[in-house]
């Protein structure tokens, strides 16, 4: 998706460097930094399938920019995934966030499209986890291959650190269907990172048993006459098909206190065994 975004900026004639900065941004020592990203996955492409990626930009408040993506099958037009992101400007030298200069706004405004791949009227805030989180990986260290051209850890590594805290039984039976990331600070090569993970509800045990706490919380707010249960094959079938949600936090160990790097949420659904295409 990032490569598609850079190609879009280059084809529009705005690109001044290899990181997506416009000519006006370069004159003001400004760079783009992503503050939030959300990806929703409906289906996964099959092996060897050719995909098309559409991307466009729009305004996000007074000083930000939104970039959206649609990923679809070239053969059928079936949409596989939708994504949206929010970008703000940072001064290259001071590393502080900056307002958008008028000359940069004038460069970008003709390319803004008021269309959203994911409609978000009021994005849900991600709560901060603490040391009591159920799953935790500590002493994670970036490798040279994890760094981008600015010598900061790249987005792919952030996601991998988060996924490493997901229980193996979930990874084996479920597939990622949604992820939201809220970026707090940069992560450099010298940072020691801790990955925290907490399920939003008690997880279902995948050997045919259900944790008592999960069952209790479900029945407190759910009618047994629910059509989802009646039509879906019973309580156990209903539970196993429910999405599983996790809250994540990556933080850098500090001498006095830990510093947040990224907050995240992931959504997991049962692996799909059939394709969405008609035969």
Order of alpha helices (4+ residues) and beta strands (2+ residues): alpha-alpha-beta-beta-beta-beta-beta-alpha-beta-alpha-alpha-beta-beta-alpha-alpha-alpha-beta-beta
